[in-house]
Amino acid sequence: MSRIAPNIDNDVAATLFQVSSDGPPKSAKSSLTRLAAWINDHNVPFFVTSIGMIFMLLWAGSYKMTAPGAEGIIPLVSNSPLTSWHFKLFGPYIGSDIIGLTEITGALLIAAGYFRPKAGVIGGLITTVMFFTTSTMLLTTPGATVAVHGIHYMSFLGLFLYKDVISLGVSFYLISYFGNKALLLENRGE
């Protein structure tokens, strides 16, 4: 059986969300490789990353729609050449609401991707743009790094922003996963 990859055959399309009853492949000789095969067969990476992304986006989006959430991102947005215009145009509270609604929209589209894969692709595209933009804030936000004996390390703020680099990778993964599923459905004429 092929694994989820860019070149999936039609036989695999029907099993994308099914749990394999075959167990680990016969070629898996060690406990470690059997564990890895089980994780792959049960789509654990997809479920953990997609559900984690959905909850993180819903939580963060909701928080940005509060006064403390809006005030908390002012230094991040204001120091970024890619986003500083946003608060100048909308102000910090409406601007933060727009960012929050964008995050919630991305979460809902990713969740809809379970049933309509193209919606998941759109959700992944939205979060890719979002997390690319916020990842650049590592370079533009004062205090993202601290110097200790001449060597720069990430501060707590820097580590907070760095999660967006990882989330950017998850966004690309979700685009790929949902895109493969959408392609399989298109090829089957659905």
PyMOL commands that set and color helices and strands:
alter all, ss='L'
color gray80, all
select helices_A, chain A and resi 10-13+31-41+44-64+67-78+84-90+92-112+117-135+137-140+156-187
alter helices_A, ss='H'
color red, helices_A
select strands_A, chain A and resi 145-148+151-154
alter strands_A, ss='S'
color yellow, strands_A
deselect
rebuild
show_as cartoon
